[in-house]
């Protein structure tokens, strides 16, 4: 599959401070395990973000070296002992205990499609996927029907039974960066690419452009059908699924560059989190009109 030219370059080696945090056992007090979000962002590759449904002020951070949890004060702690590279990561839309992921095990190879039923503490391979074990760099779940998932591994694969079995839906869009599923219809899928924003209304079998000839680095949808997408040089844009004409919300947290992995708090849709091109994790409490770095007052 195409490489993400917009993605931050993975560091070949984890710096000592992150290694020390990950090496700490469960007996160590959580406060002693913490590092700052700035240290984390600068020392590992962040692949995904989501608000923690079990503790909404916290942010789940899927990284090259396992799943982390960032508190509102910016303190980061490991969620589990896993050091695997979570390339694709998405939580269940309503059950805080269930999370889905894919990527690479620490020892090398591909993870296939994996699932946690204990809020990310342990993981089990549910399926290898088509021509797998797969490494879904982009993974999305339907908010209205969590049994429906989409993953990118060359082609777009889809599951209709919660990830137990997978089938090829169709060709993947060129230079794909991000996937999102409509909250209203599990067969409507959006693709952010380096060449524009695409939509499929037939479960990823075919694609039509919504925005062409501009890079779209991330996309997410609120429960009311609001589409949010980021275009470098233009900023954070929004539209509604019923009338997808985009208007500018604001420059965004990194107006000179780009943002990746935008995630909306579905319980409080005015709240958002994103990773910028300068490797900062930023939050907004006003639907993207203004942003601040996680952990800063």
C-alpha positions in Angstrom: 0.0 0.0 0.0 1.1 3.6 -0.4 3.3 5.1 2.3 2.0 8.1 4.2 4.3 10.9 3.0 2.5 13.2 5.5 3.1 10.9 8.4 5.8 11.6 10.9 9.0 9.5 10.4 9.2 6.6 12.8 12.2 6.8 15.0 14.4 3.6 14.6 15.1 3.5 18.3 13.1 4.5 21.3 14.8 7.0 23.5 15.8 5.9 27.0 13.0 7.8 28.9 10.3 6.0 26.9 12.0 2.6 27.3 12.2 3.1 31.0 8.5 3.9 31.2 7.5 0.9 29.2 9.7 -1.4 31.2 8.1 -0.5 34.5 6.0 -3.2 36.1 2.4 -2.9 37.2 3.6 -2.7 40.8 5.1 0.8 40.2 2.8 3.6 41.1 1.1 5.2 38.1 2.5 8.6 39.0 6.0 7.2 38.8 5.3 5.7 35.4 4.3 8.9 33.7 6.1 10.9 31.2 5.0 14.1 29.5 3.0 14.1 26.3 5.7 16.2 24.7 8.3 13.6 25.5 6.1 10.8 24.1 5.3 12.7 20.9 8.9 13.4 20.3 10.2 9.9 20.9 7.7 7.6 19.2 5.4 7.6 16.2 1.8 8.3 17.1 -0.6 6.4 14.8 -4.0 7.1 16.3 -6.0 9.0 18.9 -9.3 8.6 20.6 -11.1 9.8 23.7 -11.4 7.2 26.4 -15.0 6.4 26.9 -14.4 4.9 30.3 -12.7 8.1 31.5 -13.6 10.9 28.9 -11.1 13.5 30.1 -8.3 11.0 29.1 -7.0 10.5 25.6 -5.9 7.1 24.2 -2.7 7.3 22.1 -1.8 4.4 19.8 1.9 4.5 19.2 4.8 2.6 17.5 5.5 1.1 21.0 2.1 0.3 22.4 -1.1 1.9 23.6 -0.8 4.8 26.0 -3.2 6.9 28.0 -2.7 10.7 28.3 -4.4 12.5 31.2 -5.6 16.1 31.0 -2.5 17.3 32.7 -0.4 15.8 29.9 0.9 12.8 31.9 1.2 9.7 29.8 1.1 6.1 31.1 1.1 2.7 29.3 -2.2 1.0 29.1 -0.8 -2.5 28.8 2.5 -4.4 28.7 2.2 -4.7 24.9 5.1 -3.1 23.0 3.5 -3.8 19.6 3.2 -1.2 16.9 -0.5 -0.2 16.7 -0.8 1.1 13.1 -4.6 0.9 12.8 -6.5 1.7 16.1 -10.1 2.5 16.8 -12.2 2.0 19.9 -15.7 0.5 19.9 -18.2 3.4 19.5 -20.3 2.5 22.6 -18.5 -0.1 24.7 -15.5 1.3 26.6 -14.0 -2.1 27.2 -13.7 -3.0 23.5 -11.0 -1.7 21.2 -9.8 -2.8 17.7 -6.3 -2.5 16.2 -3.8 -3.9 13.7 -0.1 -3.3 13.0 3.1 -5.1 13.7 4.2 -7.2 16.7 7.4 -6.1 18.5 9.3 -9.1 17.0 8.3 -8.3 13.5 5.6 -9.4 11.0 2.0 -8.4 11.0 -0.6 -8.6 13.8 -3.7 -9.2 11.7 -6.9 -7.9 13.2 -6.7 -7.8 17.0 -9.2 -6.9 19.7 -9.2 -6.0 23.3 -12.2 -6.6 25.6 -10.5 -5.2 28.8 -10.0 -1.5 27.7 -6.7 -2.2 26.0 -4.9 -4.2 28.7 -4.7 -7.4 26.7 -5.1 -8.2 23.0 -6.1 -11.2 20.9 -5.9 -11.9 17.2 -9.5 -12.3 15.9 -8.6 -12.8 12.3 -5.7 -12.8 9.9 -7.7 -10.9 7.2 -7.5 -11.5 3.4 -4.0 -12.5 2.3 -2.9 -11.9 5.9 -1.9 -11.6 8.5 -2.9 -8.1 7.6 -1.4 -4.8 8.7 -4.3 -2.3 8.5 -2.7 1.1 8.5 -6.2 2.6 8.3 -9.0 1.1 10.3 -12.5 2.4 10.9 -15.6 1.1 12.6 -19.2 2.0 11.9 -20.7 4.1 14.8 -24.2 2.8 14.0 -23.3 -0.9 13.6 -20.0 -1.8 15.3 -20.0 -5.2 13.5 -19.1 -3.3 10.3 -15.4 -2.4 10.0 -13.1 -1.3 7.2 -9.4 -1.8 6.9 -6.8 -0.8 4.3 -4.2 -3.5 3.3 -3.5 -2.8 -0.4 -7.3 -3.0 -1.1 -10.0 -2.0 1.2 -11.2 -5.0 3.3 -14.5 -5.1 5.2 -16.0 -7.2 8.0 -19.7 -7.6 8.8 -19.3 -9.8 11.8 -17.2 -7.7 14.2 -13.9 -8.6 12.6 -14.2 -12.4 12.7 -14.1 -12.7 8.9 -13.0 -10.2 6.2 -13.6 -9.8 2.4 -12.1 -7.5 -0.2 -14.6 -4.6 -0.8 -12.7 -2.9 -3.6 -9.6 -1.1 -4.6 -8.1 1.3 -2.0 -7.9 5.0 -3.0 -4.5 6.1 -4.1 -2.3 7.7 -1.4 -4.8 7.0 1.4 -4.2 8.6 4.7 -7.4 8.2 6.8 -10.8 6.4 6.8 -14.0 7.2 8.6 -17.5 5.7 8.5 -20.8 7.7 8.4 -22.6 7.7 11.7 -25.9 7.3 9.8 -25.0 4.6 7.3 -22.4 1.8 7.7 -22.1 1.6 3.9 -21.0 5.2 3.6 -17.2 5.5 4.0 -15.0 8.6 3.7 -11.3 8.5 2.6 -8.8 11.3 3.2 -6.0 11.1 0.6 -3.1 13.1 -0.6 -5.1 14.0 -3.7 -8.5 14.8 -2.1 -11.5 13.7 -0.1 -13.5 10.7 -1.4 -16.7 9.1 -0.4 -18.1 5.6 -1.1 -21.8 5.0 -0.7 -21.6 1.3 -1.6 -19.4 -0.1 1.3 -16.0 0.8 -0.3 -16.7 -0.8 -3.7 -16.4 2.5 -5.6 -15.4 6.1 -4.7 -16.5 9.6 -5.8 -14.6 12.9 -5.0 -15.9 15.4 -2.5 -12.8 17.6 -2.7 -10.3 17.2 -5.5 -6.7 18.2 -6.1 -5.9 19.1 -2.5 -4.4 17.0 0.2 -6.7 16.0 3.0 -4.7 14.7 6.0 -7.5 13.5 8.3 -11.2 13.2 8.6 -13.8 12.4 11.3 -17.5 12.7 11.6 -19.7 13.8 14.6 -22.9 12.0 15.5 -25.0 14.7 13.8 -23.4 14.1 10.4 -20.9 17.0 10.6 -17.8 16.1 8.5 -14.5 17.6 9.7 -11.5 17.5 7.4 -8.1 19.2 7.4 -6.5 20.7 4.3 -3.0 22.1 4.6 -2.9 25.7 3.7 -6.7 26.0 4.1 -7.2 24.8 7.6 -9.9 22.8 9.3 -13.0 22.5 7.1 -16.5 21.3 7.9 -19.6 20.2 6.0 -22.7 18.2 6.6 -23.3 14.8 5.0 -26.7 15.9 3.7 -25.0 18.9 1.9 -21.3 18.3 1.6 -20.2 21.9 0.8 -17.2 22.7 2.9 -16.6 25.9 4.8 -13.6 26.9 6.9 -13.8 26.5 10.7 -10.4 27.9 11.5 -6.8 27.7 10.5 -6.4 24.8 12.9 -3.7 24.0 15.4 -0.9 23.9 12.8 -1.8 26.4 10.1 1.6 26.2 8.5 1.6 22.4 8.2 -1.0 19.8 8.8 -2.8 17.7 11.4 -3.2 13.9 11.6 -5.6 11.7 13.5 -8.3 14.1 14.3 -10.8 12.6 16.7 -14.1 14.0 18.0 -15.4 13.2 21.4 -18.7 11.6 20.4 -20.1 12.2 23.9 -19.2 15.9 23.8 -18.8 16.8 20.1 -17.4 20.2 20.8 -14.3 18.5 22.2 -11.6 17.3 19.7 -8.1 16.0 19.8 -5.4 15.9 17.1 -1.7 15.4 16.3 0.0 18.3 14.5 2.7 18.1 11.9 5.1 19.4 14.6 4.3 16.3 16.7 2.2 18.1 19.3 -1.1 16.6 20.7 -3.7 19.4 20.9 -7.2 19.6 22.1 -10.1 21.9 21.3 -13.2 22.5 23.4 -15.1 24.7 20.8 -15.4 22.4 17.8 -12.0 23.3 16.4 -12.2 27.1 16.5 -9.3 27.2 19.0 -6.7 24.7 20.2 -4.2 24.2 23.0 -1.5 21.7 23.7 -2.7 18.8 25.9 -1.5 19.4 29.4 -1.3 23.2 29.2 -3.7 25.4 31.1 
